[in-house]
Amino acid sequence: MDRETHINFWYVVITMMMFLSLQAWWEESRRVETIPYSEFQTLLADGGLEEIAISSTKIRGKLREPDSGGHQYIETVRIEPEFAKDLATHDVKFAGVIETNWIAQVLSWVLPAVVFVGIWLFFIRRLAERQGMGGMMAVGKSKAKVYVEKDTQVTFEDVAGVDQAKAELEEVVAFLKDPDSYGHLGAHVPKGVLLLGPPGTGKTLLARAVAGEAGVPFYSISGAEFVEMFVGVGAARVRDLFEQARQSAPCIIFIDELDALGRARGAGPMMGGHDEKEQTLNQLLSELDGFDPRQGIILLAATNRPEILDPALLRAGRFDRQILVDRPDKLGRVDILSVHVKKIQLDPGIALDEIAALTPGFSGADLANLVNEAAILATRRRAEFVTIDDFTRAIERIVAGLEKKNRLLNPYEREVVAYHEIGHALVRLALPGVETIHKVSIIPRGVGALGYSIQRPTEDRYLMTEEELNNKMAVLMGGRAAEMLVFNKLSTGAADDLKHATGIARTMVTSYGMSDAVGQVSYAQEQPTFLTPADVFGQSMRSYSEETASRIDVAVRELVERAFEKATEVLGAHRQTLDETAKLLLEKETLLADELPSLDPGEAMAEVMEQI
């Protein structure tokens, strides 16, 4: 007899015993009749009882002859003898009643147990959530937050500065609203749309706007929420998420921070091949292959690290469309600012073009933060409107850091910093192809900035010539050249300038081929990918010899030294202007663009060439 048969046999035995017990109880209850106590006294007086059994509350007796109903036994509730005698004299029919308190007795046992179990479950659940395990019954359930149109409250009108990305996503919205018009020629909407771009450029906002425009359920989840400490939980959550989506199609699934989930699977022996992340990624790939886009399920994902995503995730048929959501240009920044300034009291005389010109490289999130910081500064000084000065100070706070009023410099340090900053400014004014200066200050800011300058680009640039890069390095070396020219010694204040200048020079040599000594060859070290993995120590392999590396180092040093010499020549040709402007900066601590000397780049360079 096997185990299963043995268990089934005992189930049958227990069931039969319970049935026989219930049958005996039923037969016994049919033979016993409950009668009033007064009738019991009558039977007792008439001699109708053969025997009785007395307890503290009841009396059970056997009749000499069965009654008309066939009952052989009777049962009654006891009453005090004296009280029963008084009732009998008045010919009153009376019966005893036992007050039942079984509910209170049960609660006295059950309620403490329930409270104890509840407290235990509460602390166990809190501990599990703190450890990232979630509820034990919901370990494989998706954590996706479901938003519908009224919850997102975001449309394309709330998104600015990314017109091309909006145009791409408008097709997705049109398909969700009217799939028949797109399908009559056999076309179908892309299965997956991947939003690429730096942090803060509006990828998540775009995804929510798509759901708001289409009016369909919006499942939003972060890639990191799929992976837990239990193996297989992530894959189960992927299955659960897509199952929810199929039940509520048409809908949109949005996975934020896809790189946390879709990182390239390890190819080296040290990487491991069967961990939880890989199982989750494999399940996601399977689900992408399994659902029909004609059902109206659209998968949107966002990442700012597309280079580390698995190639299998990016192939056609999974994420069919990749949309770049880049930092906005000047016109895009104006559009973004126009959206955010609606929430503040703006000075009517402010032109948003001026603010956009001061914020090159700012993302949409940076601009939103800028508007908020400017409004806070205006509120702090109890102003009626937010002015351009508030925006300028907000930009300084964001770019250069908080003003350190308690960081006091001695007179010699203030003089060195003043000449350093004016050195940057004068070289910038004298050389063509560099940004115009907006403000120079020697007020310490941030962690280590003893002085700073803000430049205003005349336009957005996407290409730079070799001459412009050399001039940019000369501007960076202008502060160090001023220190050497005036004090004949160097300080530590130019450390950050040297770092940036060296980076530009190395990029010119290794990536742009702008060095005669090295030649027009690219020696840039590529980042390791899935097909070209890093070595076991995680460092990329160099693709050139030691001799070439030595030539690169020499070429980089020559470019930086040449930039230093150019800056020294420019400042030497305008030494008097350097001294006068530095003295003015020491007095006022901050100089705006109209307070700086005007140097024509052509004339300035002609003077330098004459001295040479």
C-alpha angles and dihedrals in degrees: 000000000000124000096259093052090047092053092047090051093056090047088058093047093050091047092052092049091051090049093050091048092052091048092051091049091050093049091048092050090053092055095052123074122196110221134180118266091244091059088048089056090050092052089048093051093046093049094243095136122086098186139347138202118212127204130173092271108014142046121209121191144176120229122227089225128019113256126239091278093054095250115149097183134049133196132196140168117253123247127192108275096229092048091047091052091054092049092048093054090059093048094242122158107227139172135184124244125203112220106230119214098169092126091059091045093050092047091049087061102032102040097060090047092050092049092049093049091046093052090046093050091047094055093041090052093047090050091048092050091048090053091049095248101114122202116335092233092047099044092118097036121112119252092209114143111223116221124182127195096276091050099049093051089184126119135170089271088070092055119077138167096036102079096151093052090048091051090053093050094046087073089058090051091048091052093050091050097044113012094166094066091056096041101052090086094043097260122135133194116264112271094225135019117198118202111207127189148103120296116283098022095118106264095140091042090054092052092051090046090056090054091046092051095045095043095222132129113282119212109197124185138151120240091235092060092068095064120075135162093265115084112241097020094106093052090048091052092051090053092047093049094052091044090055089048093052091052093053100036131181091059144122126247113201120192112189121201092019091179089073089062105026102047113148112273115249118268101180128080092247095054102071122227110218108049127133096265092055093050090050092049091048090052091050090051090050092050091049089055093044107054124079114233089212087072088072099247112143121189115208121183134177132204139160093201107059092154092072097049119113112261090226088062093054099047122114112277094040112049096010096171128045116192123194114221100190133177109285124255122231094281090046091051090052090053092048092048090050089058095049099041089063087078096056137056101257125194106253091224095062118107112208089213089071092054092044090052090056094051109061112164094018115140125216091264090050091053092049089051090047093055091048093048091049090051090050091051091049090048091050092058091043095241125165094223139026107248135197089258089061090053091048092052090046090053090050091051093049097042103033101023135240118332111257103213093167094056100096119190124204117244094261093051091048090053093049091049091048093052090044094055094042088050089059092046098049094047089049091051092047100048126070125231098036131108119275117251118250106176140358124198139170094200107121115245138178123356103322109353109122091177139359145189130211120213128201115215114220091216142350110279127205100168130043129191126225091254092053092050090050090050091049090055089047089055090051091051092046094091094051091045091053091052091050093045096049105030099023089226138084130237137197093254094094097059095108091044091054091049094053094042091051090049092053092047093049091049090050091052101040103031109023100038092230098145125088091202093059100028136220095311128118114234097168113141109238121222113253115258136181093279095040103038125189120252122264092277093055096246123128117243119249114236099202138064130261090254091056090047089054091051090049091053091049092048092049092050092049092052093050093046090048090053090050091051092049091051091049091051093050093049092044090055090052100036095135092051089048093054095045095047093046090051090050091049091051089055099045100026090210130055126189125211095266091053094056121089117264112239121181106222093218095050092042093054090045089056090049092051091049091055091048 
